[in-house]
């Protein structure tokens, strides 16, 4: 659902991927993120933007939206505030 609304708002400006850290193959591909999630007992879901863990425990559109917008501003893809 989040992917749909983010793409609807920003089109091809963003890439949204879902990766299930319960899958051992995904764990192997993201060892640092998995280790941090385990060590810090972070609640799922985890939101990673530009390879940085930015949120844990929610994937609600209105929680994620300001993080996406800030990343786009940082990249120069959106006008800054």
C-alpha positions in Angstrom: 0.0 0.0 0.0 2.8 2.4 0.9 4.5 1.7 -2.4 1.4 2.5 -4.4 0.8 5.9 -2.7 4.5 7.0 -2.8 4.7 6.1 -6.5 1.4 7.9 -7.1 2.8 11.1 -5.5 6.4 11.0 -6.8 6.3 8.7 -9.9 9.7 7.5 -11.0 11.5 9.9 -8.7 11.5 7.2 -6.0 12.2 3.5 -5.8 10.3 1.5 -3.3 11.3 -2.0 -2.4 9.9 -4.5 0.1 12.4 -6.9 1.6 11.4 -9.4 4.3 14.1 -9.7 6.9 12.5 -13.0 8.1 13.9 -14.5 4.8 17.4 -15.9 5.4 18.4 -14.9 1.8 17.4 -11.3 2.5 19.3 -11.5 5.8 22.4 -12.6 4.0 22.0 -9.7 1.5 21.6 -7.1 4.2 23.8 -8.4 7.0 24.5 -5.0 8.7 20.8 -4.0 8.7 19.8 -7.4 10.1 22.5 -7.3 12.8 21.4 -3.8 13.9 17.8 -4.8 14.0 18.6 -7.8 16.1 21.1 -6.1 18.4 18.8 -3.1 19.0 15.6 -5.2 19.0 14.1 -2.9 16.5 10.4 -3.4 15.7 9.5 -4.2 12.1 8.9 -2.8 9.6 12.1 -0.9 9.1 12.2 2.0 6.7 15.5 2.5 4.9 16.0 5.6 2.7 19.2 6.2 0.8 20.8 3.2 2.6 20.1 4.8 6.0 17.8 3.3 8.6 15.3 6.1 9.2 12.4 4.6 11.0 11.4 1.4 12.8 8.0 0.1 13.7 5.8 1.9 11.2 5.3 2.0 7.5 2.3 4.4 7.6 2.2 6.7 4.6 2.0 9.9 6.7 4.9 8.8 8.9 7.1 8.0 6.0 6.1 10.9 3.7 8.2 13.6 5.4 11.2 11.3 5.4 10.9 10.7 1.6 10.3 14.4 1.0 13.4 15.3 3.0 15.5 12.8 1.1 14.3 14.3 -2.2 15.1 17.8 -1.0 18.6 16.5 0.0 19.0 15.1 -3.5 17.8 18.3 -5.1 14.8 16.5 -6.6 12.3 18.7 -4.6 12.4 22.4 -3.8 13.8 22.9 -0.3 11.9 24.6 2.5 
